[in-house]
Amino acid sequence: MDVIVAGIGIAGAFALRGLRKSLEVVGIDRREKLGYPVECGEIIPTKKEMRILLPDLDDYSIFDIPKRFESNLTKQVHFVLPGGKTFEIDFEFHVVRRDEMIQTVAKESGHRVMLKRRIRDFRDGKLILEDGEIEAKVYVASDGPNSKIAKALGMPKPEISPAKQYLMRNVECDEDVVYMYISKKISPGAYAWIIPKGEGMANVGIGFRPEYAEKGDTIVKALDYFIREYPYSSPFLKNAEVVSNIAAVVPIDRPFESAVKGNVLFAGDSASMVISHVGGGIPTAMVAGDAAARVINGFFDGQNDLLLYDRLWKKYLYQPLMNAFFLKKLWDRFSDSDVRINRILSFATNSDMEKILRCRIPWKVRLVSYFVPLLQRLI
């Protein structure tokens, strides 16, 4: 093969989409059905928001999300603190049917896809599957946060956070709003969410970092408490029923310093290209997969080498991702206590939270970062 795309989530699907049809390409995925089960909140900022989030992107047309993939379009984010104080931020999200999006984008690429092929290893330039070996001139490693290819090539192992989510019906929230909640009781070291999909359906879930949890707490207990008892979420969910549930892990680390290793290009979660302070990975995976494809096309035309990929994804993604990582690391210093969370965020304004959501670092946050040890003693 010319190209093997290993793992067909968002990054892999958009790599297939961008690769020229004249190339011999195959996509490989362990699933029986692409995109299923859905392992994320299924939100993508609108094109208008992406111009702010990723100001150095060359082309924003990738974020013209077709209506056929959209289940809802939300207008605001409500960020709810442990005591109930709420920041209401104007921010637009497409809530998508991620599985359909992946399936359609991969199919319409025109490239061959092999399903139910689990990757075991990457050795001597060959992809080792459960049922044999396959080889290509170039690889796109889009095989997720526990990438077997990254492990085989000695790439850094990113920090990951467990997450659990229910798809629920009869949810009684404002369907124009994405709700984000922080509290050690419901989501230690992370946040919880209600993401309305329309017609009373919603993705309801939590991140859960065990090292920040109280002894005896588990992700299942925390999610059930969030749904049944937490005073700022349970009123929306009192009549809700679980339709399905998933568990996953999300990278919450800085991206790889280099996402090119020989003839392998890492894209999306496999390279920790995730907006780590909110765990957002769909838009960055779209950009990375598309950039990888363009670089590979140029490589086979003799126009560029594969290292161009590092220059491109860094131009598009690096600074916002590093801002997100800075915010996440700073947040970690105060998220061990709901009292401390409330106190530190009592200094924040709606404008500050808008900047943080858009991967900007407000001056107050930069100031706080210089006095963390003192503030930890005082707050």
KOLNU-127396 format. One record per atom (N, C-alpha, C): residue in one letter; x, y, z. Coordinates in steps of 0.2 Angstrom, whole numbers, plus 2048, in hexadecimal, padded with zeros to 3 digits. Example, Ala and Ser with C-alpha at 12.3 -4.5 7.8 and 13.67 -1.06 7.14 Angstrom:
A8427E4827/A83E7EA827/A8427F0827/S8407F5823/S8447FB824/S840800827/
This chain:
M8047FA800/M800800800/M804806800/D80280C7FD/D8058127FE/D804815805/V7FE815808/V7FC81780E/V7F7813812/I7F9812818/I7F480E81D/I7F2814822/V7EC814823/V7E9818828/V7E781482E/A7EA814833/A7E980F839/A7E581283E/G7DE81083E/G7DA813843/G7D581883F/I7CF81783F/I7CA81B83B/I7C581E840/G7C8823844/G7C3827848/G7C382E844/I7C2833847/I7C283A843/I7C883B840/A7CE83A843/A7D483C83F/A7D5837839/G7D483183A/G7D582C835/G7D082D82F/A7CA82F831/A7C583082C/A7C7836827/F7C983B82B/F7CB842827/F7D2841823/A7D683C826/A7DC83A822/A7DA83781B/L7D683281C/L7D382E816/L7D0833811/R7CC838814/R7C883D810/R7CD84180B/G7D384380E/G7D884780B/G7DC844806/L7DD83D807/L7E283A803/L7E08397FC/R7E483A7F7/R7E28397F0/R7E08327EE/K7DB8327EA/K7D882C7E8/K7DD8287E4/S7E282B7E1/S7E78277DD/S7EC8237E1/L7EC8257E7/L7F18217EC/L7ED81A7EE/E7F18157EF/E7EF80F7F2/E7EF8107F9/V7E98107FC/V7E7812803/V7E380D806/V7E480B80C/V7DF807810/V7DF80A817/G7D980A819/G7D780C820/G7D6805824/I7D980582A/I7D87FF82F/I7D5801835/D7D07FE838/D7CD7FF83E/D7CB7F9842/R7CB7F9848/R7CA7F384C/R7C27F284D/R7BE7F784C/R7B77F784D/R7B37F3847/E7AE7F0849/E7A97ED844/E7A57F2840/K7A47F8844/K7A07FE841/K7A4804842/L7A680883D/L7AA80E83E/L7A7813843/G7AA816847/G7A881B84C/G7A3818851/Y7A3812852/Y79E80F857/Y7A280A85C/P7A180B862/P79D810866/P7A0817866/V79B81C867/V79D823867/V7A182486D/E7A782686D/E7AB827873/E7AD82E874/C7A8833873/C7AA83A875/C7A383E875/G7A3844877/G79D848878/G79A84A871/E79E84986C/E79B84B865/E79A852864/I79E856866/I79E85E865/I7A4860861/I7A286585C/I7A7868858/I7A586F858/P7AA87485A/P7A887B859/P7A787D852/T7A2882851/T7A188484B/T7A7887847/K7A6888841/K7AB88B83D/K7AD892840/K7A8896842/K7AA89D845/K7AE89C84B/E7AC89784F/E7B0896855/E7B7893853/M7B888F84E/M7BE88C84D/M7C389184A/R7C1897847/R7C589C845/R7C88A084B/I7C589F851/I7C88A2857/I7CC89D85A/L7CA89785A/L7CE89185E/L7D589085A/L7D4890854/L7DA88E850/L7DC89484B/P7DE89984D/P7DF89F849/P7E489E843/D7E8899843/D7ED89883E/D7EC893839/L7E6891839/L7E488C834/L7E388F82D/D7E588B828/D7E588E821/D7DE88E81E/D7DB889820/D7D488881C/D7CF885821/Y7CA889822/Y7C5887827/Y7BF883824/S7BF88281E/S7B987E81A/S7B887781D/I7BD874820/I7BC86E824/I7B786E829/F7B687482C/F7B1875831/F7AA87782E/D7A9876828/D7A2877825/D79F870826/I79C86F82C/I79986982E/I79386882A/P792862826/P78C861823/P786860828/K780863826/K77A86282B/K77885B82C/R77A856827/R77884F828/R77C84C82E/F78284F830/F78584C836/F78385083D/E77F85583C/E77D859842/E777857845/S77785584C/S771854850/S76E85A853/N77385F855/N771865858/N77686A857/L774871858/L779876858/L77887A85E/T77D87A862/T77C87E869/T77F885868/K77C88986D/K77E89086C/K782893872/Q78288F878/Q78589187E/Q78988C881/V78E88D886/V79088988A/V78F88C891/H78C887896/H78B88989D/H7908858A1/F7958898A4/F79A8868A8/F7988878AF/V7978818B3/V7948818B9/V79987F8BF/L79A8848C4/L79F8838C9/L79B87E8CE/P7A087C8D3/P79D8778D8/P79787A8DC/G7978818DE/G7928848E2/G78C8868DD/G78C8858D7/G7878878D3/G78888D8CF/K78D8918D0/K78E8978CC/K78F8958C5/T78C8988C0/T78D8968B9/T78F89C8B5/F79489A8B1/F79689F8AB/F79289D8A5/E78F8A28A2/E78B8A189C/E78F8A4896/I79289F892/I7968A288C/I7938A0885/D7938A5881/D7918A487A/D7968A1876/F79489B874/F799896871/F79589186D/E796891866/E79288C862/E796885861/F792880862/F794879860/F78F87685C/H792872857/H78E86D853/H78E867858/V789864859/V78885E85C/V787859857/V78C854856/V78C850850/V78A849851/R78884584C/R78883E84D/R78F83B84A/R79383B84F/R79A83984E/R79B83384A/D79782E84B/D798827848/D796828841/E79182B83F/E78F82C838/E794830834/M796835838/M79B83A835/M7A1836833/I7A4832837/I7AA82E836/I7A8829830/Q7A3825830/Q7A182082B/Q7A0824824/T79D829824/T79C82D81E/T7A283081B/V7A683381F/V7AC83681C/V7B183081A/A7B282B81D/A7B682681B/A7B3822815/K7AD821814/K7AA81E80E/K7AB823808/E7AA829809/E7AA82E803/E7B182F801/S7B682D805/S7BD82E803/S7BF82A7FD/G7BB8247FC/G7BC8207F7/G7C281B7F8/H7C581B7FE/H7CA816800/H7C7810803/R7CB80B803/R7C9804806/R7CA80580D/V7C5801811/V7C5801818/V7C57FA81A/M7C97F881F/M7C97F1821/M7C77F1829/L7C17EE82B/L7BF7EF831/L7C07E8835/K7C07E883C/K7C17E3840/K7C87E083F/R7CD7E583F/R7D47E483E/R7D77E7844/R7D97E4849/R7DC7E684F/R7E47E784E/I7E67EC850/I7EE7ED84F/I7F17EA855/R7F67E6854/R7FA7E385A/R8017E785B/D8047E9855/D80A7EC856/D80C7EF850/F8127F3850/F8157F684A/F81C7F484A/R81E7F0845/R8257ED846/R8287EC83F/D82F7EF83E/D8327EE838/D82F7F2832/G82B7F7834/G8287FB82F/G8217F882D/K81F7F3830/K8197EF82F/K8147F0834/L80D7F0832/L8087F0837/L8067E9839/I8077E783F/I8057E0841/I7FE7E0843/L7FA7DC840/L7F37DB842/L7F27D5845/E7EC7D3848/E7EA7CD84B/E7EB7C7845/D7E97C983F/D7E97C483A/D7EE7C4834/G7F47C8836/G7F97C9831/G7FC7CF831/E8007D182C/E8047D782B/E8027DB825/I8037E1826/I8027E6820/I8077EB820/E8097ED81A/E80E7F2819/E80C7F8815/A80F7FE816/A80E804812/A814808812/K81480D80D/K81A81180C/K819817812/V813818813/V81181E818/V80B81B81D/Y80C81D823/Y80681B828/Y80382282B/V7FD82282C/V7FA827830/V7F8823836/A7FB82483C/A7F9821842/A7F4825846/S7EE823845/S7E8826848/S7E482184C/D7E881D850/D7E5818854/D7E481985B/G7E382085D/G7E0822863/G7E5823869/P7E382486F/P7E7826874/P7EC820877/N7EA81A876/N7EE814877/N7F1811871/S7F381686D/S7F6814866/S7FC80E867/K7FA809864/K7FF803863/K80580585F/I80480985A/I80A80C856/I80E81085A/A80B81585E/A80F81A862/A813816867/K81081186A/K81480D86F/K81A80986C/A819806866/A81E803862/A824807860/L82280D85F/L82781285C/L82A816862/G828815868/G82B81886E/G82981F86F/M82382186C/M82182886D/M81E829874/P81E82F877/P81C83087E/P81582E87F/K81482B885/K80D829887/K80A82F88A/P804831887/P80183788A/P7FD835890/E7FC83A895/E7F783989A/E7F0839897/I7EC83489A/I7E6833898/I7E183489E/S7DB83689C/S7D58368A1/S7D083189F/P7CE82D8A4/P7C88298A3/P7C282D8A2/A7BD82B89E/A7B782F89D/A7B182989C/K7AB82B89F/K7A582789E/K79F82B89C/Q79B829897/Q79682D895/Q790828893/Y78A82B895/Y783828893/Y78082C88D/L77D829889/L77982C884/L77282B888/M76E831889/M76883188D/M762834889/R75C83288A/R757835887/R75283888D/N74E83C88B/N749840890/N74D844894/V753847891/V75784C895/V753853894/E75285789A/E74E85D89A/E75386389B/C757864897/C75C86A897/C75A86E891/D75D874891/D75D87988C/D761876886/E75E875880/E76287187B/E766876877/D76687C879/D76B881876/D77188287A/V77287E87F/V77887F884/V77B878885/V782879885/V786873887/V78887588E/Y787870893/Y78887189A/Y78F86E89C/M79387289F/M79986F8A2/M79A8708A9/Y79B86B8AD/Y79B86B8B4/Y7A28698B7/I7A486D8BC/I7AA86B8C0/I7A986A8C7/S7AB8658CA/S7AA8638D1/S7AE85D8D2/K7B285C8D7/K7B68568D9/K7B18508DA/K7AB8528DD/K7A684C8DE/K7A48498D8/I7A384D8D2/I7A084A8CC/I7A58488C7/S7AB84C8C7/S7B084B8C2/S7B784D8C4/P7BA8498C9/P7C084B8CB/P7C684C8C6/G7C98528C6/G7CE8548C2/G7CC8558BB/A7C58558B9/A7C38568B2/A7BC85A8B3/Y7B88588AE/Y7B185C8AE/Y7AC8578AC/A7A68598AE/A7A08558AB/A79C8598A6/W7988558A2/W79485989D/W78D85689C/I78985B899/I783859896/I78385C88F/I78285888A/I78385B883/I77C85987F/P77885D87E/P77185C87B/P77285A874/K76F855872/K76F85286B/K769854867/G76485786B/G75E859868/G75885386A/E75285686A/E74C85186B/E74D84D872/G750851877/G75084E87D/G75684987E/M75A848879/M76084387A/M76684787C/A76A84487F/A770848881/A776843883/N77C845882/N782842884/N78384488B/V784840890/V785842897/V78A83E89A/G79084189C/G79683E89E/G79A8428A2/I7A083E8A4/I7A58418A9/I7AC83F8A7/G7B18438A8/G7B78418A9/G7B983F8B0/F7BE83B8B1/F7BF8388B8/F7C68368B8/R7CA83A8BC/R7D18398BD/R7D28368C4/P7D38308C5/P7D382D8CC/P7D78308D1/E7DD8338CF/E7E28368D3/E7DF83C8D7/Y7D983F8D4/Y7D68448D7/Y7D08438DB/A7CE83C8DB/A7C883A8DE/A7C88388E5/E7C38398E9/E7C38368F0/E7C382F8F0/K7C682C8F5/K7C78258F6/K7C08228F5/G7C081C8F1/G7B98198F1/G7B581B8EB/D7B68218E8/D7B28248E3/D7B48208DC/T7B081F8D8/T7B181C8D1/T7AE8208CC/I7AF81F8C6/I7AC8238C0/I7A58218C0/V7A381B8C1/V79C8198C1/V79881D8C6/K79A81D8CD/K7978208D2/K7978288D1/A79C82A8CE/A79C8328CD/A7978348C7/L7968308C2/L7928318BD/L78A8308BF/D78982B8C3/D78282A8C6/D7808308CB/Y7858328CF/Y7848388D3/Y78283E8CF/F78683F8CA/F7858458C5/F77E8458C2/I77C83F8C1/I77583E8BD/I76F83E8C2/R77083B8C8/R76B83A8CD/R76A83F8D3/E7708428D5/E7708468DB/E77384D8DA/Y77884E8D6/Y77B8548D5/Y77685A8D4/P77685F8D8/P7708648D8/P7708688D2/Y7768698CE/Y77686D8C8/Y7758698C1/S7758638C2/S77485E8BC/S76E85A8BC/S76C8578C2/S7678528C3/S7608558C1/P75E85B8C2/P75885D8C0/P75785C8B8/F75C85D8B4/F75B85C8AD/F75A8548AC/L75C8508B0/L75D8498AF/L7588458B3/K7538488B6/K74F8448BB/K74B83F8B7/N7498408B1/N74583B8AD/N7498388A8/A74F8398A8/A7538368A2/A75582F8A3/E75682C89D/E75782489D/E75D823899/V76181E89B/V76781D897/V766819891/V76881B88C/V767817885/V76D813884/S773815885/S779812884/S77F815888/N784811889/N78A81488D/N79081288A/I79581688B/I79C815889/I7A181788E/A7A781488E/A7AD816892/A7B281788D/A7B781C88E/A7BC81D88A/A7C282188E/V7C782288B/V7CD82688E/V7CE82C889/V7D083188C/V7D1838888/V7D883A88A/P7DD83B885/P7E383E886/P7E2845889/I7E684788E/I7E584E891/I7ED850892/D7F184F88D/D7F885188E/D7FA856888/R800858888/R80285C883/R80385887C/P80385B876/P804857870/P80B855870/F80C85086B/F81384D86A/F817853867/E81D854869/E822859866/E82385885F/S82385285D/S823850856/S81E84A854/A81A84B84F/A81584684E/A817842848/V81D842846/V82083F840/V82683A843/K825834841/K82A82F843/K82C82B83D/G83182C839/G832829833/G82D82A82E/N82A82482C/N824825827/N81D82482B/V81D826831/V817826835/V81582D837/L80F82F836/L80C835838/L80683483D/F807837843/F802836848/F7FD83B848/A7F783A848/A7F183F848/A7EC83E84D/G7EA843850/G7E4843855/G7E684085C/D7E283C85F/D7E383A866/D7EA836866/S7EC833861/S7F282F861/S7F8833863/A7F883A861/A7FD83E862/A7FB843867/S7F684286B/S7F4846871/S7F284D86E/M7EF84D868/M7ED854865/M7E6855867/V7E585786E/V7DF858871/V7DF85E875/I7D9862875/I7D9868879/I7D8866880/S7DE865884/S7DE86188A/S7DA864890/H7D986A890/H7D586D896/H7CE86B895/V7CB86A88F/V7C486888F/V7C386188B/G7C985E88A/G7C9857887/G7C6857880/G7C685C87C/G7C385D875/G7C885A870/G7C685586C/G7CA852867/G7C8852860/I7C185385F/I7BF852858/I7C2858853/P7C185E855/P7C4863850/P7CB86284F/T7CF861854/T7D7860853/T7D885A84F/A7D4855850/A7D584F84C/A7D3850844/M7CE854843/M7CC85583C/M7D2859839/V7D585E83C/V7DA862839/V7E185D838/A7E285983D/A7E885583D/A7E8850837/G7E284D837/G7E1848831/G7E184B82A/D7DE85182A/D7DE854823/D7E5856822/A7E9859826/A7F085B825/A7F4855823/A7F4850827/A7F884A825/A7F684881E/A7F084881C/A7EF846815/A7F284A810/R7F2851811/R7F585680C/R7FC85580C/V7FF853812/V807852812/V80884C80E/I80484780F/I80684080C/I805841804/N7FF844802/N7FE8467FB/N8058497F8/G80784E7FB/G80D8527F9/G81384D7F9/F8148497FE/F8198457FE/F81A8407F8/F81483D7F6/F8148397F0/F81583C7EA/D8138437EA/D8158477E4/D81C84A7E3/G8208487E9/G82784B7E9/G8278527EB/Q8228557EE/Q82285C7EF/Q82485E7F6/N8248597FB/N82685A802/N828854805/D82B85480B/D82D84E80F/D82784E814/L827848818/L82284781D/L82384C823/L82984F824/L82985382A/L82585A829/L82385B823/L81F861822/L819860827/Y81685A828/Y81185982C/Y81285C833/D81885C836/D81985F83C/D81886783C/R81B869837/R81A871836/R813873835/L80F86F832/L808871831/L804870837/W80486A83A/W800869840/W80286E846/K808870846/K80A87484B/K80887B84A/K80887D843/K805884841/K7FE884843/Y7FA87F842/Y7F387F843/Y7F187E84A/L7F487A84E/L7F2877854/L7F687885A/Y7FD879859/Y80187985F/Y80087E864/Q7FF884863/Q7FE889868/Q7F888986C/P7F2888868/P7EC88686C/P7EC880870/L7EF87B86E/L7F0875872/L7F5876878/M7FA87A877/M7FE87B87D/M7FB880882/N7F788587F/N7F3889884/N7EE885888/A7EB880885/A7E687B888/A7EA87788E/F7F087588C/F7F4871891/F7F6875897/F7F887B895/F7FA88089B/F7F48818A0/L7EE88289D/L7E88838A1/L7E687C8A5/K7E78778A2/K7E68708A5/K7EB86F8AB/K7F18718AA/K7F68708AF/K7F58748B5/L7F387B8B3/L7F187F8B8/L7EB87D8BC/W7E687B8B9/W7E08798BC/W7E18738C1/D7E686E8BF/D7E78698C3/D7EA86B8CA/R7ED8718CA/R7EF8738D1/R7EA8758D6/F7E48768D3/F7DE8798D7/F7D88748D8/S7D886F8D4/S7D286B8D3/S7D18658D8/D7D68658DE/D7D58608E3/D7D08628E8/S7CC8688E7/S7C78698EC/S7C286E8E9/D7BC86D8EA/D7B68718E8/D7B78788EB/V7B98788F1/V7B987F8F4/V7BF8838F0/R7C48808EF/R7CA8838EB/R7C88858E4/I7C48818E1/I7C18828DA/I7BD8888DA/N7B88898DF/N7B488F8E0/N7B88958E1/R7BD8948E5/R7C089A8E7/R7C589D8E2/I7C88998DE/I7CC89B8D9/I7C889E8D3/L7C289B8D2/L7BE89D8CC/L7BA8A38CE/S7BA8A58D4/S7B68AB8D6/S7B98B18D3/F7BF8B18D1/F7C38B68CE/F7C28B78C7/A7BE8B18C4/A7BD8B18BD/A7B78B58BB/T7B78B78B5/T7B18BB8B2/T7AF8B68AC/N7A98B88A9/N7A78B58A3/N7AC8B689D/S7AF8BC89D/S7B48BD897/S7BA8B8898/D7BC8B789F/D7C28B28A0/D7C08AB89E/M7BA8A989F/M7B88A289E/M7B78A2896/E7B58A7893/E7B48A788B/E7BB8A5888/K7C08A988B/K7C78A8888/K7CA8A188A/I7C989F890/I7CB898891/I7C889388D/L7C189388C/L7BE88F887/L7C188F880/R7C389587E/R7C6895877/R7CE895877/C7D089187C/C7D889087D/C7DC89687D/R7D989C880/R7DD8A2881/R7DF8A2889/I7E48A588B/I7E68A5892/I7E58AC894/P7E08AE898/P7DF8B489B/P7E48B789F/W7E58BD8A0/W7EB8C08A4/W7EB8BE8AB/K7E48BD8AE/K7E48BB8B5/K7E78B48B6/V7E58B08B1/V7E88A98B1/V7F08A98B1/R7F28AD8AC/R7FA8AD8AC/R7FD8AF8B3/L7F98B48B6/L7FB8B78BC/L7FB8B28C2/V7F58AE8C2/V7F58A88C7/V7FA8A38C6/S7FC8A28C0/S80189D8BF/S80889E8C2/Y8098A58C3/Y8108A78C7/Y80F8A68CE/F8098A68D1/F8088A58D8/F80589F8DB/V80589A8D7/V8028948D9/V8038918E0/P80A8918E2/P80B88E8E9/P8088928EE/L8088998ED/L80589E8F2/L7FE89D8F2/L7FB89D8EC/L7F389C8EC/L7F18968EF/Q7F58908EE/Q7F288A8F1/Q7F288A8F8/R7F788E8FB/R7F688F902/R7F1893905/L7EF898901/L7EA89D903/L7E389B901/I7E28978FC/I7DB8968F9/I7D988F8FC/
